[in-house]
Amino acid sequence: MASATQTPTTERAHEDFAALLDETLGRDTGFDGSVVTGRVVRLTDEFAIVDVGLKSEGRVSLKEFGPAGVAPDVKPGDVVELYVERYEDRDGSIVLSREKARREEAWTALERAFANNQRVNGTIYGRVKGGFTVDLGGAMAFLPGSQVDIRPVRDVGPLMGQPQPFQILKMDRARGNIVVSRRAVLEETRAEQRSELIQGLKEGMILDGVVKNITDYGAFVDLGGVDGLLHVTDIAWKRINHPSEALQIGQPVRVQVIRFNPDTQRISLGMKQLEADPWENVAIKYPAGARFTGRVTNITDYGAFVELEPGVEGLVHVSEMSWTKKNVHPGKIVATSQEVDVMVLDVDSAKRRISLGLKQVQRNPWEQFEEEHKVGSIIEGEIRNITEFGLFVGLSADIDGMVHMSDLSWDEPGEAAMAHYEKGQVVKAKVLDVDPEKERISLGIKQLQEDPAADTLSRVQKGAVVTCVVTAVQSNGIEVKVDDVLTGFIRRAELARDKAEQRPERFAVGEKVDAKVVSVDRASRKLALTIRGREVEEDKAAINEYGSSDSGASLGDILGAAIRRRNTDA
């Protein structure tokens, strides 16, 4: 009966059998994981049979000699390096890998480049989360999205499949991880270009660049390692409100260096300087008084800018926009992009300014009214406004005429006459005066009728004696009327020759008195009168006719004799 306990002899027998089995199956032969050189013996439908100098031939999948759908790039007799995955499999063949051999070789070269901080060549061939995959000659690497370029790249398509240099940032062979950067290579190249560019940069140079960034005040242009500012006013001769109207990020541009400060390394660029200045000979092209058609480009509180040609603008001041619309915002008269006819008022080439007029290309409505309605003609219009001094009557859509309160009635005072009118009422009036320069039209309503005082005014002259009727007694004099049409006033001091008789209260309303005309105001139809002056004049006439004060006779004696003689003659 056999013992359950194994003897040392039995254990050694088991160990020898295991070692024999390992040798038979190819384990721990020393070839696994190594790279060997072999010669292709023949090709089958799926494999390339390769002699690697061992006791049996190896096989490599044809897929490893070319991409799918393409004939494999291998033929009998080719010598290739291969990676030994297993010395012998269950079929007794050596399992080889072309791809892993390339990878091992690539890793060795990459580690050497990484240690020496050298660039490596690769090709971007795929997109993954957070970045891209790069083929570094058989070894796969990861390119983060932030390391593709110095600036964000919207379209990576042009970079795909193109061999280009990369910088290895990190690598771990045990884990098979490699991280590379294209941006580091570009920045290093950019620094070299920047140094060269700065050393040779001069004002007036013409350079090619790419729009890097756009702001409200301009655009930054990458000149190849160094940025310059292209101000919005230097993009084009014509008005540009925002740089985005003319430029886009990534757009190639040709610019001229306007200013360069070597200390701060600030570069000012211009694009319009490469084009002809449209302001040359502008005074000849746009003479004062000439009319042109332009486009409204900008509207402000003080006027509107009109483009006469690209790069040449003029200002239509708010005061030159309309004959009739005063204190109105320019935006209510014109609109942006509207085409308008304008007249050149003034040109200042040195200051690059052109003054334009919008109203000058239209007829002056006051001059037109004066041509169509002579003084004395009768018009009809609606009362648009009533003020404390008169009525404003609409004569057209844009202009009014004024009827002063004194021109409403021949008989009534102005305020009383205005009470008969209201806004919106249609009235007739006579044109009294037109002043286009002052933009005034004077009208009269009372002038539609004959002046009832016209006949009396024609007879009443200064120095004449008229018969008046007392209409009011005041403390400082009396009011009178002549022929019921003219108003007069006799001041207290003019009521009598004798001071004792200069009392207004001795006169009664309705009483008739004779007075001498001192002055005539025909416009207001008022007279200034004097009784004292009439009496003094009568005294002088009596003395001259009936005697002299030098004869010793008193004035009373002379007047008495004159009265008696007059009675006798009668």
ZAVEX-550954 format. One line per 4 residues: number of its first residue (from 1); their letters; for each residue x, y, z of C-alpha. Coordinates in Angstrom, 3 decimals, m for minus. Example, Ala and Ser with C-alpha at 12.3 -4.5 7.8 and 13.67 -1.06 7.14 Angstrom:
<pts>
1 = as = 12.300:m4.500:7.800 ~ 13.670:m1.060:7.140
</pts>
This chain:
<pts>
1 = masa = 0.000:0.000:0.000 ~ 1.467:3.294:m1.016 ~ 2.311:5.898:1.597 ~ 0.324:9.255:1.530
5 = tqtp = 3.486:11.223:2.258 ~ 5.594:12.200:m0.747 ~ 9.269:11.574:m0.621 ~ 11.960:14.077:m1.722
9 = tter = 12.547:11.927:m4.759 ~ 8.949:12.362:m5.860 ~ 9.108:16.203:m5.475 ~ 12.222:16.421:m7.608
13 = ahed = 10.485:14.375:m10.293 ~ 7.627:16.911:m10.399 ~ 10.036:19.879:m10.684 ~ 11.926:18.232:m13.550
17 = faal = 8.657:17.582:m15.368 ~ 7.608:21.267:m15.000 ~ 10.926:22.489:m16.344 ~ 10.639:20.108:m19.295
21 = ldet = 7.105:21.331:m19.991 ~ 8.208:24.956:m19.874 ~ 10.945:24.292:m22.344 ~ 8.586:22.434:m24.619
25 = lgrd = 5.956:25.254:m24.615 ~ 8.533:28.010:m25.031 ~ 8.227:29.603:m21.603 ~ 11.098:31.598:m20.178
29 = tgfd = 13.169:31.015:m23.283 ~ 14.732:34.474:m23.179 ~ 13.160:35.469:m26.546 ~ 9.752:36.618:m25.286
33 = gsvv = 9.480:40.433:m25.375 ~ 12.594:40.899:m27.478 ~ 13.008:42.459:m30.915 ~ 14.538:40.205:m33.562
37 = tgrv = 15.379:40.525:m37.273 ~ 13.740:38.105:m39.705 ~ 13.292:37.403:m43.409 ~ 9.880:36.954:m45.006
41 = vrlt = 9.665:33.414:m46.376 ~ 6.184:33.387:m47.855 ~ 2.750:34.957:m47.631 ~ m0.577:33.323:m46.847
45 = defa = m4.040:34.848:m46.957 ~ m3.704:36.201:m43.406 ~ m0.072:35.978:m42.351 ~ 3.477:36.584:m43.425
49 = ivdv = 5.686:33.612:m42.549 ~ 9.060:34.866:m41.281 ~ 12.319:33.045:m40.530 ~ 13.846:34.617:m37.451
53 = glks = 16.700:32.067:m37.071 ~ 15.001:29.975:m34.412 ~ 14.017:26.300:m34.508 ~ 10.608:27.197:m35.954
57 = egrv = 9.243:29.932:m38.219 ~ 7.154:32.816:m36.969 ~ 4.032:34.454:m38.330 ~ 2.917:38.082:m38.537
61 = slke = m0.583:39.298:m39.421 ~ m0.667:41.007:m42.820 ~ m2.795:43.784:m41.260 ~ 0.361:45.043:m39.568
65 = fgpa = 1.995:45.814:m42.924 ~ m0.599:48.353:m44.123 ~ m3.923:50.041:m43.371 ~ m7.214:48.246:m43.914
69 = gvap = m8.332:48.009:m47.517 ~ m4.800:48.519:m48.862 ~ m2.492:45.745:m50.108 ~ 0.162:44.964:m47.466
73 = dvkp = 3.567:46.516:m48.103 ~ 5.561:43.288:m47.780 ~ 6.865:40.510:m50.094 ~ 8.998:37.356:m49.771
77 = gdvv = 12.621:38.123:m49.160 ~ 11.995:41.377:m47.206 ~ 14.021:41.752:m44.012 ~ 11.996:43.195:m41.127
81 = elyv = 12.337:43.759:m37.405 ~ 9.742:42.007:m35.291 ~ 8.685:41.805:m31.690 ~ 8.505:38.276:m30.167
85 = erye = 5.196:38.007:m28.357 ~ 5.470:34.257:m27.642 ~ 8.277:31.917:m28.531 ~ 5.948:29.028:m29.378
89 = drdg = 2.215:28.824:m29.184 ~ 0.123:25.660:m28.992 ~ 0.594:25.135:m32.740 ~ 4.372:25.299:m32.360
93 = sivl = 4.686:28.667:m34.194 ~ 6.483:31.768:m33.008 ~ 4.013:34.676:m32.576 ~ 5.550:37.914:m33.871
97 = srek = 4.361:41.581:m34.104 ~ 5.568:44.145:m36.607 ~ 3.653:46.980:m34.894 ~ 5.050:46.293:m31.455
101 = arre = 8.563:46.182:m32.906 ~ 8.088:49.627:m34.396 ~ 6.647:50.832:m31.112 ~ 9.574:49.543:m29.071
105 = eawt = 12.027:51.145:m31.440 ~ 10.086:54.410:m31.365 ~ 9.914:54.449:m27.552 ~ 13.690:54.045:m27.336
109 = aler = 14.220:57.004:m29.705 ~ 11.568:59.106:m27.914 ~ 13.102:58.521:m24.495 ~ 16.432:59.680:m25.864
113 = afan = 14.805:62.843:m27.362 ~ 12.922:63.527:m24.123 ~ 16.122:63.256:m22.089 ~ 17.875:65.702:m24.427
117 = nqrv = 14.858:68.063:m24.659 ~ 14.735:67.582:m28.419 ~ 11.753:67.968:m30.726 ~ 10.192:64.900:m32.325
121 = ngti = 8.197:64.550:m35.548 ~ 4.679:63.231:m35.564 ~ 1.315:63.288:m37.277 ~ m2.074:64.172:m35.800
125 = ygrv = m4.423:61.423:m36.915 ~ m7.384:61.281:m34.541 ~ m9.600:63.202:m32.133 ~ m10.263:62.073:m28.563
129 = kggf = m11.858:63.640:m25.516 ~ m9.870:66.712:m24.505 ~ m7.462:66.636:m27.431 ~ m5.987:64.574:m30.257
133 = tvdl = m3.896:61.458:m30.887 ~ m0.481:61.786:m32.497 ~ 1.569:59.072:m34.208 ~ 5.227:59.508:m33.264
137 = ggam = 6.668:56.944:m35.684 ~ 4.855:53.994:m34.137 ~ 4.309:55.280:m30.594 ~ 0.972:56.877:m29.838
141 = aflp = 0.892:60.182:m27.924 ~ m1.786:62.486:m26.560 ~ m1.962:66.141:m27.705 ~ m4.165:68.249:m25.307
145 = gsqv = m6.452:70.773:m27.014 ~ m4.713:73.639:m25.200 ~ m1.352:72.598:m26.663 ~ m2.387:72.628:m30.327
149 = dirp = m1.599:76.288:m31.040 ~ m0.746:79.601:m29.394 ~ m4.285:80.811:m30.150 ~ m7.502:78.782:m30.012
153 = vrdv = m7.937:76.872:m33.262 ~ m11.473:76.609:m34.614 ~ m10.676:74.124:m37.394 ~ m7.964:71.504:m36.845
157 = gplm = m8.697:69.894:m40.203 ~ m5.718:71.459:m42.038 ~ m3.366:70.107:m39.327 ~ m4.589:66.508:m39.539
161 = gqpq = m2.289:64.106:m41.350 ~ 0.486:66.667:m41.750 ~ 3.954:65.717:m40.398 ~ 5.102:68.404:m37.966
165 = pfqi = 7.375:68.861:m34.933 ~ 6.253:68.352:m31.328 ~ 7.781:68.769:m27.890 ~ 7.421:65.894:m25.405
169 = lkmd = 6.015:67.204:m22.140 ~ 5.705:63.945:m20.240 ~ 6.189:60.194:m20.891 ~ 5.728:57.011:m18.871
173 = rarg = 6.871:53.819:m20.654 ~ 5.447:51.525:m18.023 ~ 1.968:52.907:m18.568 ~ 2.514:53.665:m22.236
177 = nivv = 1.633:57.366:m21.813 ~ 3.166:60.195:m23.863 ~ 1.962:63.816:m23.752 ~ 3.207:66.186:m26.460
181 = srra = 2.823:69.885:m27.301 ~ 2.733:71.652:m30.632 ~ 2.274:75.005:m28.890 ~ 5.690:74.795:m27.165
185 = vlee = 7.374:74.433:m30.554 ~ 5.436:77.413:m31.957 ~ 6.265:79.588:m28.943 ~ 9.963:78.798:m29.234
189 = trae = 9.896:79.574:m32.952 ~ 7.843:82.685:m32.235 ~ 10.411:83.950:m29.711 ~ 13.178:83.543:m32.302
193 = qrse = 11.139:85.343:m34.949 ~ 10.233:88.095:m32.470 ~ 13.860:88.774:m31.701 ~ 14.748:88.964:m35.383
197 = liqg = 11.732:91.153:m36.183 ~ 12.326:93.621:m33.345 ~ 15.950:94.108:m34.349 ~ 15.075:94.988:m37.929
201 = lkeg = 11.786:96.847:m37.316 ~ 11.567:100.405:m38.649 ~ 8.765:102.920:m39.129 ~ 7.359:102.796:m42.635
205 = mild = 7.997:99.067:m43.110 ~ 5.242:97.053:m44.775 ~ 4.566:93.697:m43.132 ~ 2.170:90.790:m43.437
209 = gvvk = 0.303:89.681:m40.355 ~ m2.760:87.914:m39.010 ~ m5.560:89.478:m36.968 ~ m5.123:88.035:m33.483
213 = nitd = m7.752:89.878:m31.447 ~ m10.428:92.553:m31.975 ~ m11.424:95.215:m29.434 ~ m13.707:98.251:m29.509
217 = ygaf = m10.774:100.547:m30.303 ~ m8.865:98.450:m32.813 ~ m7.318:95.080:m33.634 ~ m4.108:93.340:m32.554
221 = vdlg = m2.137:91.907:m35.448 ~ 0.369:89.069:m35.072 ~ 3.398:90.006:m37.149 ~ 5.121:86.677:m36.516
225 = gvdg = 6.295:86.648:m32.933 ~ 5.261:90.179:m32.008 ~ 1.889:91.952:m31.887 ~ 1.049:95.430:m33.142
229 = llhv = m2.042:97.577:m32.599 ~ m4.100:98.553:m35.622 ~ m6.292:101.408:m34.366 ~ m9.832:101.644:m35.703
233 = tdia = m9.067:105.054:m37.261 ~ m6.153:103.542:m39.219 ~ m8.037:100.604:m40.739 ~ m9.584:102.554:m43.633
237 = wkri = m10.052:106.128:m44.798 ~ m13.821:105.745:m44.553 ~ m15.640:105.837:m41.211 ~ m15.617:102.523:m39.334
241 = nhps = m17.632:102.394:m36.132 ~ m16.207:99.042:m34.980 ~ m13.170:97.065:m36.243 ~ m15.356:93.978:m36.750
245 = ealq = m16.996:95.790:m39.682 ~ m13.768:95.372:m41.689 ~ m11.740:92.619:m39.962 ~ m12.136:89.084:m38.640
249 = igqp = m9.972:87.069:m36.256 ~ m7.530:84.963:m38.259 ~ m7.734:87.220:m41.323 ~ m4.390:87.824:m43.121
253 = vrvq = m3.678:91.549:m43.505 ~ m0.926:93.749:m44.923 ~ m0.008:96.666:m42.683 ~ 2.487:99.498:m42.402
257 = virf = 4.446:100.356:m39.264 ~ 3.336:103.874:m38.294 ~ 5.161:104.193:m34.969 ~ 7.605:101.960:m33.100
261 = npdt = 8.949:102.502:m29.586 ~ 12.080:100.327:m29.061 ~ 11.941:100.828:m25.283 ~ 8.371:99.661:m24.737
265 = qris = 8.331:97.619:m27.989 ~ 4.915:99.058:m28.788 ~ 4.046:98.959:m32.453 ~ 1.330:101.064:m34.081
269 = lgmk = 0.112:99.803:m37.424 ~ m2.005:101.174:m40.258 ~ m3.830:99.719:m43.233 ~ m5.258:102.857:m44.809
273 = qlea = m1.732:104.264:m45.209 ~ m1.183:101.707:m47.978 ~ m4.009:103.301:m49.986 ~ m4.217:106.706:m51.678
277 = dpwe = m5.433:109.518:m49.413 ~ m8.904:110.508:m50.687 ~ m8.475:113.994:m49.118 ~ m5.882:114.991:m51.691
281 = nvai = m7.320:117.696:m53.953 ~ m10.627:117.468:m52.088 ~ m11.077:121.263:m52.314 ~ m10.995:120.988:m56.103
285 = kypa = m13.337:118.012:m56.231 ~ m15.848:119.552:m53.822 ~ m15.979:123.340:m54.333 ~ m18.190:125.525:m52.152
289 = garf = m21.666:125.942:m53.592 ~ m21.633:122.653:m55.525 ~ m24.299:120.016:m54.946 ~ m23.594:116.322:m54.388
293 = tgrv = m25.379:113.155:m53.303 ~ m24.019:111.367:m50.239 ~ m24.899:108.712:m47.689 ~ m25.586:109.417:m44.003
297 = tnit = m23.012:107.441:m41.985 ~ m23.463:108.780:m38.466 ~ m25.963:110.908:m36.548 ~ m25.073:112.944:m33.450
301 = dyga = m26.828:115.538:m31.308 ~ m25.168:118.350:m33.242 ~ m25.665:117.087:m36.792 ~ m25.157:114.261:m39.279
305 = fvel = m22.066:113.013:m41.131 ~ m22.519:112.401:m44.842 ~ m20.071:110.296:m46.880 ~ m19.363:111.887:m50.258
309 = epgv = m16.988:109.085:m51.262 ~ m15.194:106.326:m49.323 ~ m12.974:108.117:m46.825 ~ m14.400:111.613:m47.385
313 = eglv = m17.157:112.775:m45.029 ~ m18.724:116.132:m44.348 ~ m20.801:117.412:m41.458 ~ m24.287:118.782:m41.869
317 = hvse = m24.720:120.883:m38.732 ~ m28.143:120.758:m37.139 ~ m28.616:124.449:m38.012 ~ m28.159:123.630:m41.714
321 = mswt = m30.593:120.723:m41.871 ~ m33.978:122.413:m42.271 ~ m35.386:125.863:m42.946 ~ m38.309:125.365:m40.610
325 = kknv = m37.542:122.566:m38.111 ~ m35.720:124.265:m35.266 ~ m34.463:122.580:m32.090 ~ m35.163:119.134:m33.550
329 = hpgk = m32.803:116.168:m33.190 ~ m31.069:115.359:m36.507 ~ m32.335:111.778:m36.227 ~ m35.851:113.053:m36.866
333 = ivat = m34.801:114.636:m40.151 ~ m32.442:112.018:m41.642 ~ m31.685:108.339:m41.024 ~ m28.457:106.339:m41.100
337 = sqev = m27.608:104.950:m44.577 ~ m30.102:107.358:m46.178 ~ m28.964:108.990:m49.417 ~ m29.343:112.773:m49.344
341 = dvmv = m28.560:115.735:m51.569 ~ m26.272:118.298:m49.937 ~ m24.495:121.523:m50.793 ~ m20.840:122.174:m49.964
345 = ldvd = m20.650:125.239:m47.698 ~ m16.959:125.237:m46.773 ~ m13.857:123.033:m47.183 ~ m10.853:122.986:m44.838
349 = sakr = m8.354:120.544:m46.340 ~ m5.786:121.093:m43.572 ~ m8.251:120.057:m40.866 ~ m9.900:117.499:m43.155
353 = risl = m13.312:119.077:m42.650 ~ m16.166:119.750:m45.048 ~ m19.217:121.729:m43.982 ~ m22.376:120.672:m45.782
357 = glkq = m25.892:122.052:m45.956 ~ m29.072:120.062:m46.376 ~ m31.546:122.916:m46.416 ~ m29.570:124.797:m49.080
361 = vqrn = m30.599:122.292:m51.752 ~ m34.231:123.137:m51.033 ~ m36.028:126.410:m51.711 ~ m36.154:128.891:m48.876
365 = pweq = m39.874:128.781:m47.975 ~ m39.858:132.480:m47.017 ~ m38.327:133.479:m50.329 ~ m40.811:131.244:m52.105
369 = feee = m43.704:132.837:m50.177 ~ m42.433:136.305:m51.007 ~ m42.406:135.418:m54.710 ~ m45.894:133.951:m54.639
373 = hkvg = m47.551:136.454:m52.270 ~ m46.675:140.093:m52.735 ~ m47.203:142.648:m49.979 ~ m50.887:143.587:m49.972
377 = siie = m52.131:140.202:m51.161 ~ m54.768:138.375:m49.128 ~ m54.179:134.873:m47.710 ~ m56.260:132.409:m45.703
381 = geir = m54.997:130.134:m42.981 ~ m55.690:128.370:m39.722 ~ m54.735:129.900:m36.384 ~ m52.055:127.535:m35.077
385 = nite = m51.123:129.397:m31.932 ~ m52.261:132.364:m29.831 ~ m49.710:134.244:m27.744 ~ m49.906:137.300:m25.536
389 = fglf = m48.829:139.548:m28.419 ~ m50.730:138.110:m31.380 ~ m51.889:135.235:m33.558 ~ m49.805:132.783:m35.615
393 = vgls = m51.511:131.745:m38.824 ~ m50.382:128.681:m40.818 ~ m49.414:129.624:m44.361 ~ m48.028:126.212:m45.440
397 = adid = m46.976:122.943:m43.860 ~ m43.797:124.558:m42.536 ~ m44.190:128.325:m42.090 ~ m46.467:130.677:m40.150
401 = gmvh = m47.301:134.341:m40.403 ~ m47.987:136.570:m37.381 ~ m50.866:138.960:m36.866 ~ m49.819:141.382:m34.156
405 = msdl = m52.513:142.306:m31.670 ~ m52.394:145.898:m32.919 ~ m53.350:144.688:m36.406 ~ m56.541:142.909:m35.374
409 = swde = m59.002:145.821:m35.167 ~ m59.158:149.518:m36.000 ~ m61.395:150.302:m33.072 ~ m60.824:147.780:m30.276
413 = pgea = m57.673:147.560:m28.164 ~ m55.448:144.565:m28.958 ~ m56.337:142.419:m25.941 ~ m60.037:142.966:m26.466
417 = amah = m59.738:142.147:m30.172 ~ m57.822:138.880:m29.458 ~ m60.730:137.627:m27.394 ~ m62.700:137.138:m30.634
421 = yekg = m60.264:134.477:m31.949 ~ m59.472:130.880:m30.992 ~ m56.967:128.195:m32.011 ~ m57.976:126.245:m35.126
425 = qvvk = m60.111:129.066:m36.491 ~ m59.639:129.844:m40.201 ~ m59.092:133.545:m40.888 ~ m58.232:135.808:m43.777
429 = akvl = m55.429:138.331:m43.521 ~ m53.441:140.751:m45.644 ~ m49.675:140.363:m46.174 ~ m48.041:143.414:m44.615
433 = dvdp = m44.334:142.475:m44.839 ~ m42.065:139.518:m45.714 ~ m38.485:139.314:m44.410 ~ m36.800:136.083:m45.675
437 = eker = m33.540:136.897:m43.887 ~ m35.233:137.113:m40.494 ~ m37.742:134.418:m41.521 ~ m40.715:136.624:m40.621
441 = islg = m44.054:137.265:m42.297 ~ m46.251:140.046:m40.905 ~ m50.013:139.841:m41.467 ~ m52.923:142.101:m40.688
445 = ikql = m56.634:141.413:m40.280 ~ m57.865:144.960:m39.736 ~ m56.172:145.956:m42.995 ~ m58.849:143.960:m44.846
449 = qedp = m61.131:146.991:m44.201 ~ m60.627:150.646:m44.912 ~ m59.240:152.641:m42.015 ~ m62.173:154.745:m40.744
453 = aadt = m59.672:157.354:m39.618 ~ m57.929:157.591:m42.950 ~ m59.816:160.710:m44.069 ~ m59.336:162.454:m40.751
457 = lsrv = m55.660:161.559:m40.654 ~ m55.195:163.037:m44.094 ~ m56.602:166.382:m42.868 ~ m55.005:166.500:m39.415
461 = qkga = m51.502:167.934:m39.478 ~ m49.160:169.111:m36.786 ~ m50.048:172.668:m35.704 ~ m53.662:172.441:m36.846
465 = vvtc = m56.508:173.402:m34.470 ~ m59.206:170.732:m34.140 ~ m62.452:170.432:m32.231 ~ m62.405:167.588:m29.716
469 = vvta = m64.986:165.875:m27.533 ~ m63.944:165.035:m23.987 ~ m64.240:161.253:m23.417 ~ m62.526:160.911:m20.021
473 = vqsn = m61.264:163.158:m17.242 ~ m58.162:162.043:m15.369 ~ m55.999:163.601:m12.698 ~ m53.141:164.187:m15.140
477 = giev = m55.228:165.424:m18.064 ~ m58.187:164.673:m20.273 ~ m58.799:162.168:m23.065 ~ m60.528:163.380:m26.205
481 = kvdd = m61.690:162.126:m29.575 ~ m61.547:163.802:m32.953 ~ m64.301:162.914:m35.435 ~ m64.981:159.803:m33.294
485 = vltg = m62.001:158.048:m34.914 ~ m58.819:159.605:m33.529 ~ m57.851:159.427:m29.867 ~ m56.051:162.331:m28.270
489 = firr = m54.755:163.341:m24.874 ~ m54.244:166.823:m23.344 ~ m51.889:166.880:m20.401 ~ m52.746:168.904:m17.306
493 = aela = m50.092:171.530:m18.050 ~ m51.599:172.019:m21.516 ~ m55.195:172.602:m20.368 ~ m54.918:176.424:m20.127
497 = rdka = m52.562:179.349:m20.450 ~ m53.220:180.463:m16.903 ~ m51.931:178.069:m14.289 ~ m55.015:178.559:m12.170
501 = eqrp = m57.149:177.213:m15.007 ~ m55.062:174.047:m15.505 ~ m57.576:171.905:m13.671 ~ m58.953:168.729:m15.386
505 = erfa = m62.059:168.773:m13.249 ~ m63.331:171.953:m14.877 ~ m64.008:169.850:m18.005 ~ m66.944:167.488:m18.385
509 = vgek = m67.306:164.311:m20.500 ~ m69.038:165.206:m23.757 ~ m67.865:168.820:m23.659 ~ m66.319:170.167:m26.863
513 = vdak = m62.988:171.964:m26.771 ~ m60.655:173.387:m29.388 ~ m57.022:172.287:m29.191 ~ m53.883:172.550:m31.224
517 = vvsv = m52.210:169.363:m32.621 ~ m48.741:168.873:m31.152 ~ m47.912:165.497:m32.809 ~ m49.583:162.772:m34.864
521 = dras = m48.851:159.050:m34.425 ~ m50.415:157.639:m37.569 ~ m49.553:154.028:m36.745 ~ m51.416:154.081:m33.431
525 = rkla = m53.829:156.783:m34.655 ~ m53.218:158.959:m31.596 ~ m52.802:162.713:m31.212 ~ m51.005:164.847:m28.689
529 = ltir = m52.978:168.108:m28.155 ~ m52.642:171.414:m26.290 ~ m55.198:174.106:m25.274 ~ m52.546:176.349:m23.760
533 = grev = m50.633:176.430:m27.029 ~ m53.790:177.415:m28.917 ~ m54.497:180.279:m26.481 ~ m50.929:181.577:m26.642
537 = eedk = m51.053:181.488:m30.421 ~ m54.364:183.419:m30.461 ~ m52.894:186.059:m28.127 ~ m49.968:186.568:m30.433
541 = aain = m52.246:186.924:m33.422 ~ m54.423:189.511:m31.646 ~ m51.454:191.598:m30.604 ~ m50.071:191.539:m34.118
545 = eygs = m53.407:192.642:m35.568 ~ m54.861:195.069:m33.049 ~ m51.988:196.585:m31.154 ~ m48.672:196.286:m29.450
549 = sdsg = m47.939:195.781:m25.828 ~ m45.406:198.589:m26.079 ~ m48.206:201.220:m26.527 ~ m49.129:200.903:m22.879
553 = aslg = m52.436:199.120:m23.545 ~ m53.068:195.952:m21.578 ~ m53.690:192.600:m23.239 ~ m57.268:192.764:m21.974
557 = dilg = m57.766:196.146:m23.683 ~ m56.382:194.748:m26.908 ~ m58.545:191.652:m26.802 ~ m61.593:193.711:m25.872
561 = aair = m61.059:196.018:m28.835 ~ m60.568:192.991:m31.101 ~ m63.818:191.492:m29.905 ~ m65.758:194.688:m30.383
565 = rrnt = m64.381:195.122:m33.900 ~ m65.283:191.566:m34.771 ~ m68.821:192.134:m33.531 ~ m69.069:195.389:m35.531
569 = da = m67.868:193.665:m38.681 ~ m70.417:191.019:m38.116
</pts>
